[in-house]
């Protein structure tokens, strides 16, 4: 496949156009025997074309330089198209006024160009003070100045419209995401409050029936066990779907292997240490008996707690992280000392999200503060996987 060459921007082509047009204009004005463009005029004209190339980078200096180069060309009798070459200074003035916002710079540039025009008119017209000369001077200076101001206002308007369009698009995307999140949260709440509640009740009642009918026919016990296993799996699926509805971006975390849970917690602790905190970590590697929802909830609660530590805790005080099996589940505790400016638990979205996650996983969350010592404690307990409980 042939390599595509980068295209030259149109602005660069327009800026280099005087290098082509100026020699053609000078050649068209040169008639041997009648009028011949002087060599120094050629030099001044081509110098103006070269200087004009630098207008994108130094518009103010280029405008002053072209005004200075225009003075001797205005003062010289020119014929035909060669007389238009000095007006590159008018184009440079327009561009400089368009690009700058400094009033003093605009006044200076306009004064330089006006001086060049007036000196040229004074050399061209013997009775200088006449209405035609005044009109010509006002037009030669005023039109480039007004055009530059107009172009600047159009650039500002275009930039404002682009900013407003980008802001409106960002608001639209944000509003759409907020509406979708609200709908998914409402769906997840209904799914949890209705379906999950009834499924959990079914599992509980089947367990009670198994206990009551422990001495009955083995076939009946097998049927009850099969129903209980099916209901338990369905309940796990409902919980997984609930979490996916509430936080669709975390689907990959829900599939984390149970053996990797301690390593993930240690990784979060290492990130806290890298932020300059001293962490006393004690993670029991037996915390593996959680289902996918429990593992996801555990990791997110730990990560959110450690994120809050980085935001609000005193870096000089040690942070304690404990994770171990307890009461048929997994318990996690994070203790840190807050800065003096904050001594009471807040009500931010992080804490609300943690509470909702733990409730969806049928766990408990306790956040309290020791006002005397300024310590915050986050305690989380999540139930173990029912199918992995000892019988």
RARASUL-V989595 format. One record per pair of residues at least 12 apart in sequence whose C-alpha atoms are under 10 Angstrom apart, sorted by sequence separation. I is the first residue (numbers start at 0). GAP is how many residues later the second one is. If there is no record, write none. Layout:
i=I gap=GAP
i=I gap=GAP
This chain:
i=25 gap=12
i=50 gap=12
i=72 gap=12
i=73 gap=12
i=93 gap=12
i=96 gap=12
i=120 gap=12
i=208 gap=12
i=209 gap=12
i=268 gap=12
i=320 gap=12
i=321 gap=12
i=354 gap=12
i=365 gap=12
i=366 gap=12
i=51 gap=13
i=72 gap=13
i=73 gap=13
i=92 gap=13
i=95 gap=13
i=96 gap=13
i=120 gap=13
i=305 gap=13
i=319 gap=13
i=320 gap=13
i=321 gap=13
i=364 gap=13
i=365 gap=13
i=366 gap=13
i=47 gap=14
i=50 gap=14
i=51 gap=14
i=71 gap=14
i=72 gap=14
i=95 gap=14
i=209 gap=14
i=239 gap=14
i=319 gap=14
i=320 gap=14
i=350 gap=14
i=364 gap=14
i=365 gap=14
i=25 gap=15
i=26 gap=15
i=50 gap=15
i=69 gap=15
i=70 gap=15
i=93 gap=15
i=117 gap=15
i=120 gap=15
i=208 gap=15
i=209 gap=15
i=265 gap=15
i=305 gap=15
i=318 gap=15
i=319 gap=15
i=320 gap=15
i=363 gap=15
i=364 gap=15
i=365 gap=15
i=25 gap=16
i=69 gap=16
i=92 gap=16
i=93 gap=16
i=117 gap=16
i=120 gap=16
i=264 gap=16
i=265 gap=16
i=304 gap=16
i=318 gap=16
i=319 gap=16
i=350 gap=16
i=363 gap=16
i=364 gap=16
i=47 gap=17
i=48 gap=17
i=68 gap=17
i=69 gap=17
i=91 gap=17
i=92 gap=17
i=119 gap=17
i=206 gap=17
i=265 gap=17
i=317 gap=17
i=318 gap=17
i=319 gap=17
i=362 gap=17
i=363 gap=17
i=364 gap=17
i=46 gap=18
i=47 gap=18
i=50 gap=18
i=67 gap=18
i=69 gap=18
i=117 gap=18
i=205 gap=18
i=206 gap=18
i=209 gap=18
i=264 gap=18
i=317 gap=18
i=318 gap=18
i=362 gap=18
i=363 gap=18
i=22 gap=19
i=25 gap=19
i=46 gap=19
i=47 gap=19
i=66 gap=19
i=68 gap=19
i=69 gap=19
i=92 gap=19
i=116 gap=19
i=117 gap=19
i=205 gap=19
i=301 gap=19
i=316 gap=19
i=317 gap=19
i=361 gap=19
i=362 gap=19
i=363 gap=19
i=21 gap=20
i=25 gap=20
i=47 gap=20
i=65 gap=20
i=66 gap=20
i=68 gap=20
i=69 gap=20
i=88 gap=20
i=89 gap=20
i=92 gap=20
i=116 gap=20
i=117 gap=20
i=262 gap=20
i=316 gap=20
i=360 gap=20
i=361 gap=20
i=362 gap=20
i=44 gap=21
i=47 gap=21
i=65 gap=21
i=66 gap=21
i=67 gap=21
i=91 gap=21
i=116 gap=21
i=205 gap=21
i=206 gap=21
i=261 gap=21
i=301 gap=21
i=314 gap=21
i=315 gap=21
i=316 gap=21
i=345 gap=21
i=360 gap=21
i=361 gap=21
i=362 gap=21
i=22 gap=22
i=43 gap=22
i=46 gap=22
i=47 gap=22
i=65 gap=22
i=66 gap=22
i=114 gap=22
i=117 gap=22
i=205 gap=22
i=260 gap=22
i=261 gap=22
i=262 gap=22
i=312 gap=22
i=313 gap=22
i=314 gap=22
i=316 gap=22
i=344 gap=22
i=357 gap=22
i=360 gap=22
i=21 gap=23
i=22 gap=23
i=65 gap=23
i=66 gap=23
i=88 gap=23
i=89 gap=23
i=113 gap=23
i=116 gap=23
i=117 gap=23
i=204 gap=23
i=205 gap=23
i=261 gap=23
i=312 gap=23
i=313 gap=23
i=314 gap=23
i=315 gap=23
i=344 gap=23
i=357 gap=23
i=358 gap=23
i=21 gap=24
i=44 gap=24
i=64 gap=24
i=65 gap=24
i=88 gap=24
i=89 gap=24
i=113 gap=24
i=116 gap=24
i=202 gap=24
i=203 gap=24
i=260 gap=24
i=261 gap=24
i=311 gap=24
i=312 gap=24
i=313 gap=24
i=314 gap=24
i=343 gap=24
i=344 gap=24
i=357 gap=24
i=43 gap=25
i=44 gap=25
i=62 gap=25
i=63 gap=25
i=65 gap=25
i=66 gap=25
i=115 gap=25
i=201 gap=25
i=202 gap=25
i=205 gap=25
i=259 gap=25
i=260 gap=25
i=261 gap=25
i=297 gap=25
i=308 gap=25
i=311 gap=25
i=312 gap=25
i=313 gap=25
i=343 gap=25
i=354 gap=25
i=18 gap=26
i=19 gap=26
i=21 gap=26
i=22 gap=26
i=43 gap=26
i=62 gap=26
i=65 gap=26
i=66 gap=26
i=86 gap=26
i=113 gap=26
i=114 gap=26
i=201 gap=26
i=202 gap=26
i=258 gap=26
i=260 gap=26
i=261 gap=26
i=308 gap=26
i=311 gap=26
i=312 gap=26
i=313 gap=26
i=342 gap=26
i=343 gap=26
i=344 gap=26
i=353 gap=26
i=17 gap=27
i=18 gap=27
i=21 gap=27
i=61 gap=27
i=62 gap=27
i=64 gap=27
i=65 gap=27
i=88 gap=27
i=89 gap=27
i=112 gap=27
i=113 gap=27
i=202 gap=27
i=203 gap=27
i=258 gap=27
i=259 gap=27
i=260 gap=27
i=308 gap=27
i=310 gap=27
i=311 gap=27
i=312 gap=27
i=342 gap=27
i=343 gap=27
i=17 gap=28
i=18 gap=28
i=20 gap=28
i=40 gap=28
i=43 gap=28
i=44 gap=28
i=62 gap=28
i=63 gap=28
i=88 gap=28
i=112 gap=28
i=113 gap=28
i=202 gap=28
i=203 gap=28
i=257 gap=28
i=258 gap=28
i=259 gap=28
i=304 gap=28
i=305 gap=28
i=307 gap=28
i=308 gap=28
i=310 gap=28
i=311 gap=28
i=342 gap=28
i=18 gap=29
i=19 gap=29
i=43 gap=29
i=62 gap=29
i=63 gap=29
i=111 gap=29
i=201 gap=29
i=202 gap=29
i=257 gap=29
i=258 gap=29
i=260 gap=29
i=304 gap=29
i=305 gap=29
i=308 gap=29
i=311 gap=29
i=312 gap=29
i=341 gap=29
i=342 gap=29
i=17 gap=30
i=18 gap=30
i=61 gap=30
i=62 gap=30
i=85 gap=30
i=86 gap=30
i=110 gap=30
i=200 gap=30
i=201 gap=30
i=257 gap=30
i=258 gap=30
i=301 gap=30
i=304 gap=30
i=305 gap=30
i=307 gap=30
i=311 gap=30
i=342 gap=30
i=343 gap=30
i=17 gap=31
i=18 gap=31
i=40 gap=31
i=41 gap=31
i=60 gap=31
i=61 gap=31
i=62 gap=31
i=85 gap=31
i=109 gap=31
i=112 gap=31
i=199 gap=31
i=256 gap=31
i=257 gap=31
i=267 gap=31
i=271 gap=31
i=300 gap=31
i=301 gap=31
i=304 gap=31
i=337 gap=31
i=342 gap=31
i=343 gap=31
i=344 gap=31
i=16 gap=32
i=17 gap=32
i=39 gap=32
i=40 gap=32
i=59 gap=32
i=62 gap=32
i=63 gap=32
i=109 gap=32
i=198 gap=32
i=199 gap=32
i=202 gap=32
i=257 gap=32
i=270 gap=32
i=276 gap=32
i=297 gap=32
i=301 gap=32
i=330 gap=32
i=332 gap=32
i=334 gap=32
i=336 gap=32
i=341 gap=32
i=342 gap=32
i=343 gap=32
i=344 gap=32
i=15 gap=33
i=18 gap=33
i=39 gap=33
i=58 gap=33
i=59 gap=33
i=61 gap=33
i=62 gap=33
i=198 gap=33
i=201 gap=33
i=257 gap=33
i=264 gap=33
i=268 gap=33
i=276 gap=33
i=297 gap=33
i=329 gap=33
i=330 gap=33
i=331 gap=33
i=332 gap=33
i=333 gap=33
i=334 gap=33
i=335 gap=33
i=336 gap=33
i=337 gap=33
i=342 gap=33
i=14 gap=34
i=15 gap=34
i=17 gap=34
i=18 gap=34
i=58 gap=34
i=61 gap=34
i=62 gap=34
i=85 gap=34
i=109 gap=34
i=198 gap=34
i=199 gap=34
i=256 gap=34
i=257 gap=34
i=260 gap=34
i=264 gap=34
i=267 gap=34
i=268 gap=34
i=271 gap=34
i=275 gap=34
i=297 gap=34
i=328 gap=34
i=330 gap=34
i=332 gap=34
i=334 gap=34
i=339 gap=34
i=14 gap=35
i=16 gap=35
i=17 gap=35
i=40 gap=35
i=58 gap=35
i=59 gap=35
i=60 gap=35
i=109 gap=35
i=198 gap=35
i=199 gap=35
i=255 gap=35
i=256 gap=35
i=259 gap=35
i=260 gap=35
i=263 gap=35
i=264 gap=35
i=267 gap=35
i=270 gap=35
i=271 gap=35
i=274 gap=35
i=293 gap=35
i=294 gap=35
i=337 gap=35
i=338 gap=35
i=15 gap=36
i=16 gap=36
i=48 gap=36
i=51 gap=36
i=54 gap=36
i=55 gap=36
i=58 gap=36
i=59 gap=36
i=108 gap=36
i=198 gap=36
i=199 gap=36
i=254 gap=36
i=255 gap=36
i=257 gap=36
i=266 gap=36
i=267 gap=36
i=270 gap=36
i=276 gap=36
i=286 gap=36
i=287 gap=36
i=288 gap=36
i=293 gap=36
i=336 gap=36
i=337 gap=36
i=338 gap=36
i=14 gap=37
i=15 gap=37
i=40 gap=37
i=44 gap=37
i=47 gap=37
i=48 gap=37
i=50 gap=37
i=51 gap=37
i=54 gap=37
i=58 gap=37
i=59 gap=37
i=197 gap=37
i=198 gap=37
i=253 gap=37
i=254 gap=37
i=257 gap=37
i=260 gap=37
i=261 gap=37
i=264 gap=37
i=268 gap=37
i=271 gap=37
i=272 gap=37
i=276 gap=37
i=277 gap=37
i=285 gap=37
i=286 gap=37
i=287 gap=37
i=336 gap=37
i=337 gap=37
i=14 gap=38
i=15 gap=38
i=37 gap=38
i=47 gap=38
i=54 gap=38
i=57 gap=38
i=58 gap=38
i=106 gap=38
i=195 gap=38
i=196 gap=38
i=253 gap=38
i=254 gap=38
i=256 gap=38
i=260 gap=38
i=263 gap=38
i=264 gap=38
i=267 gap=38
i=271 gap=38
i=276 gap=38
i=277 gap=38
i=278 gap=38
i=279 gap=38
i=280 gap=38
i=281 gap=38
i=282 gap=38
i=283 gap=38
i=284 gap=38
i=285 gap=38
i=286 gap=38
i=335 gap=38
i=336 gap=38
i=337 gap=38
i=13 gap=39
i=14 gap=39
i=45 gap=39
i=47 gap=39
i=48 gap=39
i=51 gap=39
i=55 gap=39
i=58 gap=39
i=59 gap=39
i=105 gap=39
i=194 gap=39
i=195 gap=39
i=198 gap=39
i=252 gap=39
i=253 gap=39
i=255 gap=39
i=263 gap=39
i=267 gap=39
i=270 gap=39
i=275 gap=39
i=276 gap=39
i=277 gap=39
i=278 gap=39
i=279 gap=39
i=280 gap=39
i=281 gap=39
i=282 gap=39
i=283 gap=39
i=284 gap=39
i=285 gap=39
i=286 gap=39
i=288 gap=39
i=289 gap=39
i=335 gap=39
i=336 gap=39
i=14 gap=40
i=36 gap=40
i=37 gap=40
i=41 gap=40
i=44 gap=40
i=47 gap=40
i=51 gap=40
i=54 gap=40
i=55 gap=40
i=58 gap=40
i=59 gap=40
i=194 gap=40
i=195 gap=40
i=252 gap=40
i=253 gap=40
i=254 gap=40
i=255 gap=40
i=274 gap=40
i=275 gap=40
i=276 gap=40
i=277 gap=40
i=278 gap=40
i=279 gap=40
i=280 gap=40
i=281 gap=40
i=282 gap=40
i=283 gap=40
i=284 gap=40
i=288 gap=40
i=289 gap=40
i=334 gap=40
i=335 gap=40
i=336 gap=40
i=11 gap=41
i=14 gap=41
i=36 gap=41
i=40 gap=41
i=43 gap=41
i=44 gap=41
i=47 gap=41
i=50 gap=41
i=54 gap=41
i=57 gap=41
i=58 gap=41
i=74 gap=41
i=195 gap=41
i=253 gap=41
i=254 gap=41
i=276 gap=41
i=277 gap=41
i=278 gap=41
i=279 gap=41
i=280 gap=41
i=281 gap=41
i=282 gap=41
i=283 gap=41
i=287 gap=41
i=288 gap=41
i=334 gap=41
i=335 gap=41
i=35 gap=42
i=36 gap=42
i=43 gap=42
i=66 gap=42
i=70 gap=42
i=73 gap=42
i=74 gap=42
i=105 gap=42
i=195 gap=42
i=252 gap=42
i=253 gap=42
i=272 gap=42
i=276 gap=42
i=277 gap=42
i=278 gap=42
i=279 gap=42
i=280 gap=42
i=281 gap=42
i=282 gap=42
i=286 gap=42
i=287 gap=42
i=307 gap=42
i=333 gap=42
i=334 gap=42
i=335 gap=42
i=34 gap=43
i=35 gap=43
i=44 gap=43
i=55 gap=43
i=66 gap=43
i=69 gap=43
i=72 gap=43
i=73 gap=43
i=74 gap=43
i=76 gap=43
i=105 gap=43
i=191 gap=43
i=194 gap=43
i=195 gap=43
i=252 gap=43
i=253 gap=43
i=286 gap=43
i=306 gap=43
i=307 gap=43
i=333 gap=43
i=334 gap=43
i=11 gap=44
i=34 gap=44
i=40 gap=44
i=63 gap=44
i=66 gap=44
i=67 gap=44
i=70 gap=44
i=71 gap=44
i=73 gap=44
i=74 gap=44
i=75 gap=44
i=194 gap=44
i=251 gap=44
i=252 gap=44
i=285 gap=44
i=286 gap=44
i=332 gap=44
i=333 gap=44
i=334 gap=44
i=10 gap=45
i=34 gap=45
i=36 gap=45
i=59 gap=45
i=63 gap=45
i=66 gap=45
i=67 gap=45
i=70 gap=45
i=73 gap=45
i=74 gap=45
i=250 gap=45
i=253 gap=45
i=286 gap=45
i=304 gap=45
i=332 gap=45
i=333 gap=45
i=59 gap=46
i=62 gap=46
i=63 gap=46
i=65 gap=46
i=66 gap=46
i=69 gap=46
i=70 gap=46
i=73 gap=46
i=74 gap=46
i=76 gap=46
i=191 gap=46
i=195 gap=46
i=249 gap=46
i=252 gap=46
i=272 gap=46
i=283 gap=46
i=303 gap=46
i=304 gap=46
i=331 gap=46
i=332 gap=46
i=333 gap=46
i=61 gap=47
i=62 gap=47
i=63 gap=47
i=64 gap=47
i=65 gap=47
i=66 gap=47
i=67 gap=47
i=68 gap=47
i=69 gap=47
i=70 gap=47
i=71 gap=47
i=72 gap=47
i=73 gap=47
i=74 gap=47
i=75 gap=47
i=76 gap=47
i=93 gap=47
i=96 gap=47
i=97 gap=47
i=190 gap=47
i=191 gap=47
i=252 gap=47
i=271 gap=47
i=303 gap=47
i=331 gap=47
i=332 gap=47
i=30 gap=48
i=59 gap=48
i=60 gap=48
i=63 gap=48
i=64 gap=48
i=66 gap=48
i=67 gap=48
i=70 gap=48
i=71 gap=48
i=73 gap=48
i=74 gap=48
i=75 gap=48
i=92 gap=48
i=95 gap=48
i=96 gap=48
i=97 gap=48
i=99 gap=48
i=100 gap=48
i=190 gap=48
i=330 gap=48
i=331 gap=48
i=332 gap=48
i=28 gap=49
i=29 gap=49
i=59 gap=49
i=62 gap=49
i=63 gap=49
i=66 gap=49
i=69 gap=49
i=70 gap=49
i=73 gap=49
i=74 gap=49
i=93 gap=49
i=94 gap=49
i=95 gap=49
i=96 gap=49
i=97 gap=49
i=98 gap=49
i=99 gap=49
i=191 gap=49
i=243 gap=49
i=282 gap=49
i=300 gap=49
i=303 gap=49
i=304 gap=49
i=330 gap=49
i=331 gap=49
i=28 gap=50
i=29 gap=50
i=62 gap=50
i=65 gap=50
i=66 gap=50
i=69 gap=50
i=73 gap=50
i=89 gap=50
i=93 gap=50
i=94 gap=50
i=96 gap=50
i=97 gap=50
i=98 gap=50
i=187 gap=50
i=190 gap=50
i=191 gap=50
i=242 gap=50
i=249 gap=50
i=268 gap=50
i=281 gap=50
i=300 gap=50
i=303 gap=50
i=329 gap=50
i=330 gap=50
i=331 gap=50
i=27 gap=51
i=28 gap=51
i=29 gap=51
i=71 gap=51
i=89 gap=51
i=92 gap=51
i=93 gap=51
i=96 gap=51
i=97 gap=51
i=100 gap=51
i=187 gap=51
i=190 gap=51
i=191 gap=51
i=239 gap=51
i=241 gap=51
i=268 gap=51
i=281 gap=51
i=329 gap=51
i=330 gap=51
i=25 gap=52
i=27 gap=52
i=28 gap=52
i=29 gap=52
i=70 gap=52
i=89 gap=52
i=91 gap=52
i=92 gap=52
i=93 gap=52
i=94 gap=52
i=95 gap=52
i=96 gap=52
i=97 gap=52
i=98 gap=52
i=99 gap=52
i=189 gap=52
i=239 gap=52
i=240 gap=52
i=268 gap=52
i=300 gap=52
i=301 gap=52
i=328 gap=52
i=329 gap=52
i=330 gap=52
i=25 gap=53
i=27 gap=53
i=28 gap=53
i=86 gap=53
i=89 gap=53
i=90 gap=53
i=93 gap=53
i=94 gap=53
i=95 gap=53
i=96 gap=53
i=97 gap=53
i=98 gap=53
i=187 gap=53
i=188 gap=53
i=238 gap=53
i=239 gap=53
i=242 gap=53
i=280 gap=53
i=299 gap=53
i=300 gap=53
i=327 gap=53
i=328 gap=53
i=329 gap=53
i=25 gap=54
i=26 gap=54
i=27 gap=54
i=28 gap=54
i=89 gap=54
i=90 gap=54
i=92 gap=54
i=93 gap=54
i=94 gap=54
i=96 gap=54
i=97 gap=54
i=187 gap=54
i=188 gap=54
i=190 gap=54
i=238 gap=54
i=239 gap=54
i=242 gap=54
i=279 gap=54
i=299 gap=54
i=300 gap=54
i=326 gap=54
i=327 gap=54
i=328 gap=54
i=329 gap=54
i=24 gap=55
i=25 gap=55
i=26 gap=55
i=88 gap=55
i=89 gap=55
i=92 gap=55
i=93 gap=55
i=96 gap=55
i=97 gap=55
i=186 gap=55
i=187 gap=55
i=235 gap=55
i=236 gap=55
i=238 gap=55
i=265 gap=55
i=279 gap=55
i=325 gap=55
i=326 gap=55
i=327 gap=55
i=328 gap=55
i=24 gap=56
i=25 gap=56
i=90 gap=56
i=91 gap=56
i=93 gap=56
i=94 gap=56
i=95 gap=56
i=97 gap=56
i=98 gap=56
i=187 gap=56
i=188 gap=56
i=235 gap=56
i=236 gap=56
i=239 gap=56
i=264 gap=56
i=278 gap=56
i=297 gap=56
i=300 gap=56
i=318 gap=56
i=320 gap=56
i=322 gap=56
i=324 gap=56
i=325 gap=56
i=326 gap=56
i=327 gap=56
i=328 gap=56
i=23 gap=57
i=24 gap=57
i=25 gap=57
i=90 gap=57
i=93 gap=57
i=94 gap=57
i=97 gap=57
i=184 gap=57
i=187 gap=57
i=188 gap=57
i=235 gap=57
i=278 gap=57
i=296 gap=57
i=299 gap=57
i=300 gap=57
i=318 gap=57
i=319 gap=57
i=320 gap=57
i=321 gap=57
i=322 gap=57
i=323 gap=57
i=324 gap=57
i=325 gap=57
i=326 gap=57
i=327 gap=57
i=328 gap=57
i=23 gap=58
i=24 gap=58
i=25 gap=58
i=89 gap=58
i=93 gap=58
i=97 gap=58
i=183 gap=58
i=184 gap=58
i=186 gap=58
i=187 gap=58
i=235 gap=58
i=264 gap=58
i=299 gap=58
i=316 gap=58
i=322 gap=58
i=324 gap=58
i=325 gap=58
i=327 gap=58
i=21 gap=59
i=22 gap=59
i=24 gap=59
i=25 gap=59
i=183 gap=59
i=184 gap=59
i=185 gap=59
i=186 gap=59
i=187 gap=59
i=296 gap=59
i=297 gap=59
i=324 gap=59
i=21 gap=60
i=24 gap=60
i=183 gap=60
i=184 gap=60
i=185 gap=60
i=296 gap=60
i=297 gap=60
i=313 gap=60
i=328 gap=60
i=183 gap=61
i=184 gap=61
i=261 gap=61
i=295 gap=61
i=296 gap=61
i=312 gap=61
i=313 gap=61
i=327 gap=61
i=21 gap=62
i=22 gap=62
i=182 gap=62
i=183 gap=62
i=184 gap=62
i=261 gap=62
i=296 gap=62
i=312 gap=62
i=327 gap=62
i=21 gap=63
i=182 gap=63
i=183 gap=63
i=293 gap=63
i=296 gap=63
i=297 gap=63
i=312 gap=63
i=20 gap=64
i=180 gap=64
i=181 gap=64
i=183 gap=64
i=292 gap=64
i=293 gap=64
i=296 gap=64
i=300 gap=64
i=179 gap=65
i=180 gap=65
i=292 gap=65
i=295 gap=65
i=297 gap=65
i=21 gap=66
i=180 gap=66
i=293 gap=66
i=294 gap=66
i=296 gap=66
i=17 gap=67
i=180 gap=67
i=292 gap=67
i=293 gap=67
i=308 gap=67
i=292 gap=68
i=293 gap=68
i=291 gap=69
i=293 gap=69
i=17 gap=70
i=290 gap=70
i=304 gap=72
i=304 gap=73
i=301 gap=76
i=300 gap=77
i=301 gap=77
i=300 gap=78
i=301 gap=78
i=300 gap=79
i=297 gap=82
i=296 gap=83
i=297 gap=83
i=297 gap=84
i=296 gap=85
i=293 gap=87
i=294 gap=87
i=293 gap=88
i=292 gap=89
i=293 gap=89
i=294 gap=89
i=293 gap=90
i=293 gap=91
i=289 gap=92
i=290 gap=92
i=292 gap=92
i=289 gap=93
i=290 gap=93
i=291 gap=93
i=288 gap=94
i=289 gap=94
i=290 gap=94
i=288 gap=95
i=289 gap=95
i=290 gap=95
i=287 gap=96
i=288 gap=96
i=289 gap=96
i=290 gap=96
i=286 gap=97
i=287 gap=97
i=288 gap=97
i=289 gap=97
i=290 gap=97
i=288 gap=98
i=289 gap=98
i=288 gap=99
i=288 gap=100
i=245 gap=107
i=245 gap=110
i=246 gap=110
i=245 gap=111
i=242 gap=114
i=241 gap=115
i=242 gap=117
i=241 gap=118
i=242 gap=118
i=241 gap=119
i=239 gap=120
i=238 gap=121
i=239 gap=121
i=238 gap=122
i=238 gap=123
i=235 gap=125
i=235 gap=149
i=235 gap=150
i=231 gap=153
i=232 gap=153
i=231 gap=154
i=232 gap=154
i=231 gap=155
i=228 gap=157
i=228 gap=158
i=227 gap=159
i=195 gap=164
i=188 gap=167
i=191 gap=167
i=192 gap=167
i=191 gap=168
i=191 gap=169
i=188 gap=171
i=187 gap=172
